[in-house]
Amino acid sequence: MGAVDNGDPAMILTYATPAKVDALTIGISRNGSAEITFDGSKVTLASGFTHNNTWQHLTFMHINGKFQVYKNNVLQGEKTVSGTSAPSTNGIVVIGQYQGSVGGNFDSSKLFYGYMANLNIWLYAINDDTRGKAHQQGCKGSVQGSPNLSWETITGETLSGDIQPQCAMTCP
């Protein structure tokens, strides 16, 4: 994954609802920090991510007001933020780009460039075992733990933009 030459962060995904355009945003800055906005609260955490064209498994979690970032199944950073609640389910997920309104008003300085594999979203906190199995499977295969939105579902749909459902990276 790489950040845009003139933009920061590289946006992994955004989730916008009619009530809150920044219900959830997840991006990685040039320095490798995770920039997460959840229910309007923004946090910056260490992620351990390096822009070196090697496969890295990132897990972002929110549990009872605590944000956590794992790289290759090792906790990299955590921070507690009070006053956050789960966003409504009537929004739109956009992968690889920031949306300034529900499904639109895209910010071309916050794009994702590079390869992404096995993006899965659970609406509950996964346990250590599920997180470990997701890391062990690498960038191929299905994930145990029944994600609410799975990579197979994402790549099985009609994709918009310059996206191809393939993984050209060498990964475990």
N, C-alpha and C positions, 0 to 999 in steps of 0.2 A: 504494500500500500504506500502511496506517496501523496504528499500534500501538493496542492497546486503551486506552481512557481511563484505566483503573486498573491496567493491566498492562504489563509490559515484559520481554522483547522481544516484538515481533510475530513469531510463529513461522512461518517459511516451510515447513519440513518437519522431521520427525523420523523416524529409523529405529531401531527397537528390535529386539534379538534376545533369545532366552531367556538367553544368557550376559551380555549387556550392554544395559541399557535405554537408555543414552545412547551407543549405537554411533555415531550421527550426529545432531546437531541443528544447524539453521541458522536464526538469527533476526536481526532488525534492531531495535536499540534505538531509543528516542525520539530520541537524539542522532545517529542514523545509523550508529553502530558496528555492525559485523557481530559477532555472538556465535556462535561455532562450537564444538561439542564433537565430537570425533572419537576413538573408541576410549577414551573417558573423559577425554581431555585437553581442557581448555577454553582457547580463545584469544579475545581481543577485538582486532579489527582495524578500521582506518579503512575505510569502504566508499564514502564520497562520496555515499551515498544521502541524498536530501532528501525530506521528507514534504510535497510540494507539488502532488500530483495531476498530475504529468507522467510520461510513460513513461520508465523507466530500465531498462537492461539490466544485470543483475548476473551475474557468473560467479564461482563459488566453486571453488577447486581445491586438491587435496592431492597433492603430488608429493614422494616421498622425505622425508617428515617436514616439508615446508614447506607452510604454508597461504598461499594467495594469494586476494585479492579484486580483481576488476576491475569497474569501472563504465563502461558504454559503451565497452568494449574498452581501457580505460586502467587500468593497475595502480594501485590505491589503497593497498594495504597488504599486507605479508607478514610471516610470522613462522615460525621453525623450532621444532618441538617434537620432542624425541627420544622413542623408545619407543612410537610408535604403529604399529599394523598394521591392515590391511584387516579390516573386520568380516566375520563369516560371512554367508552369503547366505540364511539361513533366518529372516529377520526380516520386519517389517511396516513399510511406509512410510506415514506419515500426513501429509497435506498440510494446512497451516494451523493445526495445533494440536499442543501438546506432549503426548506420551504418557508417563505415569509407569510403565507396564508395557506389555508387548507387546500392542498393540491396545486399550489401555484406560487407566484411571486418569488421565483427561485433566485438565489444569490450565486452568481457565477464565480465568485471568489471563494466559495466554500463547497468545492467539489471533491469527490473521491476519485483518484486515479490509481490504477494498478489492479491487482487481483484480490478477489474476496471469495471465500468458500465457506460453506456451511454456516450461514447466518441463521440462527434459530432464536425464537423469542418464546419465553415462557411467561405466563401471567402470575407465576408464583416463584418463590425463591427455591432454586434447585439445591439439592443437598451435595455434600462433598463427593459422594459416589457418582452421581450423574455428571457433575462438573468434570471429574476425573475421566470418566468414560468418553465424554465429548472431546476432551483433549487427546486421549489415546487414539481415537479413531482418525485423527489427522484431518485432512481436508476432503476426505471421501467417505461415502457411506451415510447411513442414517443414524440418527441420534436416539438413544433410549431416553425415556422420561417424557415422552409425548409433548413436544413443544406445541404451543398454540399456533405458531406460524413456523413452518419448517422450510429448510432449504429446498427440499423436493417440491413443496407447494409453490415456493417463489419461482423456481426455475421451470416449473411445469406450466406457468401462466405465460401469456403474451407479454414480452418485455419491451419497454419503451426506451429510447435512447440508444447509445452506442454500447450495448450490453450483449455479451455472448455467454451462455451458460456452459462454460468449460473452465478447467483449471490447468493452466500451462506451467504452473509452478511445481517444483519438486517439493513434496511434503510427505510427512510420515503417513 
